[in-house]
Amino acid sequence: MGKDVIIALDFPGEKEVIDFLKLFKDKKPFVKIGMELFYAQGPSIVNKIREMGHKIFLDLKLHDIPNTVEKAMKSLSVLDVDIVNLHAGGTKKMVEAAIRGLADKDGKRPLVIGVTQLTSTSYQELKDELWIDKDMDQTVIQYATIVKNGGGDGVVCSPLEAAVVKEALGQDFVTVTPGIRFADSAKDDQARITTPLQAGKIGCDYIVVGRPITKAEDPVAAYERCLNEFVYGKEK
């Protein structure tokens, strides 16, 4: 599987998104549509961006009883995106239900990945607020195992855990990693982060990058810097 950079389109409306994507002219970066944009614009924004030629990671983090998740995924299946996700904490049964909802009659479906622990969650919060006494690596591996046992394709995890996930579950098990910042970028609200260069060396499959690209003075240059660091190992 080839590495790629996924740009998080964390914008409030269609105009801002389309104006942003037009900056890339003949380039068609892989993009992520999250809750902010999807809840504001609905399925129509997914269709518009897909028609522009972009691959799409639909980041809605479904987490409910298996029957509800199956029906929700069936509704999302018509959008023809490339990756969808859910919370791994919903159990193996929920992952299995999601896959049933997504698959067409020929078994074709997007990649299904499970969110392990949010990159904004620190180990102290894991222990004090979530009452999980295992360390972060052990917790992420257990959640990743739930996804794999349910037939899922990979996980969303911090780049700091990507290597141990690969070691435990195999090199073909996909790791999608947010929490990416340039060495000279602000940390913002992320707790477990690396640079694109470090993520590439760790072995992540996809990195998700939002503000370091979307808020950059030159978003196209920031995107190309990300690609050069992550895919080609070339530091600025």
C-alpha positions in Angstrom: 0.0 0.0 0.0 1.3 3.4 -1.0 1.6 6.1 1.6 -0.4 9.3 1.3 -1.3 12.5 3.0 -5.0 13.1 3.7 -6.0 16.8 4.2 -8.7 17.3 6.9 -11.3 19.7 5.4 -12.3 21.2 8.7 -14.3 24.0 7.2 -17.8 25.2 8.1 -19.3 25.4 4.6 -19.2 24.5 1.0 -17.8 27.7 -0.3 -14.7 27.6 1.9 -14.1 24.0 0.9 -14.4 24.5 -2.8 -12.3 27.6 -2.7 -9.6 25.7 -0.8 -9.6 22.7 -3.2 -9.4 25.0 -6.2 -6.0 26.2 -4.9 -4.6 22.8 -5.9 -5.4 23.2 -9.6 -4.4 20.0 -11.3 -3.6 18.2 -8.0 -6.2 16.0 -6.4 -5.2 15.4 -2.8 -6.9 12.7 -0.7 -9.2 14.6 1.7 -11.1 13.9 5.0 -14.7 15.1 5.5 -15.4 15.2 9.2 -18.3 16.0 11.4 -18.2 19.8 11.2 -18.5 19.8 7.4 -20.8 16.8 7.0 -23.3 17.9 9.6 -23.4 21.4 8.1 -23.6 20.4 4.4 -24.8 16.8 4.4 -24.2 14.1 1.7 -24.2 16.7 -1.1 -20.7 18.0 -0.2 -19.4 14.4 -0.4 -20.8 14.1 -3.9 -19.4 17.4 -5.0 -15.9 16.6 -3.8 -16.0 13.1 -5.2 -17.1 14.6 -8.6 -14.0 16.9 -8.4 -11.9 13.7 -8.5 -10.7 13.5 -4.9 -10.5 10.3 -2.8 -12.5 10.7 0.4 -12.1 9.6 4.0 -15.5 10.1 5.6 -14.7 10.6 9.3 -18.0 10.3 11.2 -16.8 7.9 14.0 -20.0 5.9 14.3 -20.6 4.4 17.7 -24.0 2.8 18.6 -25.7 -0.5 18.9 -24.8 -2.8 16.0 -28.3 -2.6 14.3 -28.2 1.2 14.2 -24.6 1.3 12.9 -25.5 -1.3 10.2 -28.4 0.9 9.0 -26.3 4.0 9.1 -23.5 2.5 7.1 -26.0 1.2 4.6 -27.1 4.9 4.1 -23.5 6.0 3.8 -22.6 3.2 1.3 -24.3 5.1 -1.6 -21.7 7.9 -1.2 -18.9 5.8 -2.7 -16.1 7.0 -0.4 -12.8 5.3 0.1 -12.5 5.1 3.9 -15.1 5.2 6.7 -14.6 4.8 10.4 -16.2 3.9 13.7 -15.2 3.7 17.3 -13.4 0.4 18.1 -15.0 0.6 21.5 -18.3 -0.4 20.0 -17.1 -4.1 20.1 -16.5 -6.7 17.4 -20.3 -7.1 16.8 -20.6 -3.5 15.9 -17.6 -3.7 13.4 -19.2 -6.8 11.8 -22.6 -4.9 11.5 -20.9 -1.9 9.9 -19.3 -4.1 7.3 -22.6 -5.8 6.5 -24.2 -2.4 6.0 -21.5 -1.1 3.7 -20.9 -4.1 1.4 -22.7 -4.1 -1.9 -24.0 -7.3 -3.5 -20.5 -8.1 -4.9 -18.9 -7.5 -1.5 -17.3 -4.2 -2.6 -16.9 -1.6 0.2 -14.7 1.2 1.5 -11.9 0.5 3.9 -13.4 0.3 7.5 -11.1 1.5 10.2 -11.6 1.8 13.9 -10.8 4.8 16.2 -8.7 3.5 19.1 -7.9 6.4 21.3 -8.2 10.0 20.2 -4.9 11.8 19.7 -6.1 14.5 22.1 -6.2 11.9 24.9 -3.2 11.7 27.2 -2.2 8.7 29.2 -3.2 10.5 32.4 -6.7 11.1 31.0 -6.9 7.5 29.9 -6.2 6.4 33.5 -8.0 9.1 35.5 -11.1 9.8 33.4 -11.6 6.6 31.4 -10.5 4.3 34.2 -8.2 2.3 31.8 -5.2 1.1 33.8 -3.3 -0.4 30.8 -0.8 1.8 29.1 -1.6 3.5 25.8 0.1 1.0 23.6 -1.7 -2.0 25.2 -5.0 -0.2 25.0 -4.6 0.7 21.3 -3.5 -2.9 20.4 -6.6 -4.3 22.2 -8.9 -1.9 20.4 -7.1 -2.7 17.1 -7.6 -6.4 17.7 -11.3 -5.8 18.1 -11.4 -4.2 14.7 -9.4 -6.9 13.0 -11.5 -9.7 14.6 -14.6 -8.0 13.3 -13.3 -7.9 9.8 -12.1 -4.3 9.7 -9.1 -3.1 7.7 -7.2 -1.0 10.1 -7.3 1.7 12.8 -7.0 5.4 13.5 -4.3 5.8 16.0 -1.5 8.2 17.0 1.6 7.8 14.9 3.3 7.0 18.2 1.4 3.7 18.3 1.5 2.8 14.6 4.6 0.7 14.8 3.3 -1.5 17.6 -0.1 -1.9 15.8 1.8 -3.1 12.7 3.9 -5.5 14.8 0.9 -7.0 16.6 -1.6 -7.2 13.8 0.5 -7.3 10.6 2.0 -5.0 8.0 -1.2 -5.1 5.9 -3.3 -3.8 8.8 -3.8 -0.1 7.8 -2.8 2.7 10.1 -4.4 6.1 9.6 -2.7 8.7 11.9 -3.8 12.2 12.8 -1.7 14.1 15.4 0.7 15.4 12.7 2.5 18.7 13.1 5.5 20.2 11.4 8.5 20.7 13.7 7.9 24.4 13.6 4.1 24.2 13.9 1.9 24.9 17.0 0.8 21.8 18.9 -2.8 23.0 19.2 -5.1 20.6 21.1 -3.2 17.4 20.2 -1.4 15.4 23.0 0.3 12.6 21.1 2.0 14.0 17.9 4.9 13.5 15.5 6.1 15.3 12.4 5.3 14.0 8.9 9.0 12.9 8.6 8.8 10.9 11.8 5.5 9.3 10.8 7.1 8.2 7.6 10.0 6.6 9.4 7.6 4.8 11.8 5.7 3.2 8.9 2.3 4.9 9.0 0.2 4.3 5.9 -1.8 7.5 5.9 -1.3 10.7 7.8 -4.2 13.1 8.4 -3.2 16.8 8.4 -5.5 19.7 9.1 -4.5 23.1 10.4 -0.8 22.9 9.4 -2.0 22.8 5.8 -5.4 24.5 5.8 -4.3 27.4 8.0 -0.9 27.8 6.2 -0.1 31.0 4.4 0.5 28.8 1.3 -1.6 25.6 1.7 -0.3 24.0 -1.5 3.3 24.5 -0.4 2.5 23.1 3.0 0.8 20.0 1.4 3.9 19.4 -0.8 6.1 19.8 2.2 4.0 17.1 4.0 4.3 14.8 1.0 8.0 15.3 0.7 8.6 14.6 4.4 6.2 11.7 4.8 6.4 9.9 1.5 9.9 10.7 0.3 11.7 11.4 3.6 12.9 14.8 2.5 13.1 17.3 5.3 12.7 21.0 4.6 
